[in-house]
Amino acid sequence: MTTSEAVVPAFKPPLHVKFAYGLGQAVQSGGFDVALPFTFFYYTQVLGLSGVLTGVAVGLSLCLDAIMDPLVGSISDNIRSKFGRRLPLMVISIPLVALGFGLIFSPPRDIAQPLLFAWLLGASLIARGATSLFNVPFIALGAELSDGYLERSRVVVWRTLIGLFSAIGIILLAYRVYLTPPEGLFKLAAYPPFGWAVAAVLVVCMVACCAGVARYAMGLPQTQTTERSMLSRLPGEVREIFSNHSFRTLFLSCLLIMVAIGVNGTTGAHNNTYVWRIGTKEIELLTFVLLVGTLIGVPTAPALARWFEKRSVVMIGVTMLNLVWLTAPLLWISGLYRPSGAAAIPMLMGMMIVAGVGIGLVLVAFPAMMADAADEHELRFGHRREGLYFSGITFAAKAASGVGVLLAGIGLDLMGMPAKADPLVPIDPDALIRLVMVHGPLAALISCIGVALIWPYRITRKVHDEISFKLRGR
């Protein structure tokens, strides 16, 4: 079979550059995807902050992302320096990312709810703003490392796989070092040192990433920039990218699918603790099984992309997620299948494998599609906008935690889940049914809308080959 690179040869970064670049994914995979979900359980069930206030604090910080991501994207698109367009912002963000993650898990003891809300909001603003400063140029840099239809998927595979190993490291820190039995997730004193340990891991990975890709990034072409001020150019740049049908399709679809994953993941600790009645060790096991499934899905994505279009790879991944989010929850709600404790583990492990594979497919396919759309944008408008394009991906990824926490927090209070609940005291059965509905069917409904939106995406392998040929002709 003839691949795209056989028709339009792609330049490829060496393996050591791919590896160093992949270390930067620890900020998202180890930080936002693994560490930050602990804050929802920590603030609601351990510190006693209401679900609504927890959700509103994180939701308000998401508003900063809506401003920061396109702002940082535009800045990184227009930087000209001997270090390239992306590295300067990535380096500046490193101490700020560490500070934000450390503060989130270190609120003062025994403070009133309004002050606890203010602390969570302030720390979340720092963490999210600093993460934008790193992630937007980092993801955009990945699109610049190669210009091949399939090679871009391989770069994303490296980034995602290394990010998953960073997530495993954070999980080991959580369950083997800090949140250990018998208190487990309810161990109040363990959260501050855990937060600063996460910050240290992220600093090491970010520094190694920047140092490892510096020479290669400095040699990449720097496109023409503009002398116009940020305030005068940014609105027009945002209008320009949203005028591209491919970007609109990808942004809205990715946003909804990532939010669905966030809603499901945010309520996962509550669901495992109160519905399936399993402990910390079992939750740790299931988390590892989910990562194993993702490790299977990530390299499977580019293999599938040889036979199917990238849009189809996303659809396959989301279908697998929806099977998990609907089957067991609906059986539990109907009363047909309600295993508890150790009896639930085999079923939950199977679900985690399937969900992990689906997540792996989605995580690889979406960034690769966005890079292809950025090429189409250059052909149509004559400008490289990777920074702005990938600000859409980074915003969607952070919206997964932000909107997920917001919806889950409001849902917990509406469904009658008590704050600082005792895991040994039974919860109102109706509240548990509502919890399961939010955890599974609600997430599936949101993801289905996202899949419907991606259907009109039109950059196929053949179309991208034509785009690459015309761009190189210029």
Secondary structure, DSSP 4 states (H G I P E B T S, - for coil): ---HHHHS------HHHHHHHHHTTHIIIIIIIIITHHHHHIIIIIS---HHHHHHHHHHHHHHHHHHHHHHHHHHHT---TTTTTHHHHHHHHHHHHHHHHHHT-PPTT--HHHHHHHHHHHHHHHHHHHHHHHHHHHHHHHHS---TTHHHHHHHHHHHHHHHHHHHHHHIIIIIIS-TTTGGG-GGGHHHHHHHHHHHHHHHHHHHHHHHHHHHHTS-------S-HHHHHHHHHHHHHTSHHHHHHHHHHHHHHHHHHHHHHTHHHIIIIIS---HHHHHHHHHHHHHHHHHHHHHHHHHHTTS-HHHHHHHHHHHHHHHHHHHHHHHHHTS----GGGGHHHHHHHHHHHHHHHHHHHHHHHHHHHHHHHHHHHHHS---HHHHHHHHHHHHHHHHHHHHHHHHHHHHHTTPPTT--TTSPPPHHHHHHHHHIIIIIHHHHHHHHHHHHTT----HHHHHHHHHHHHH-
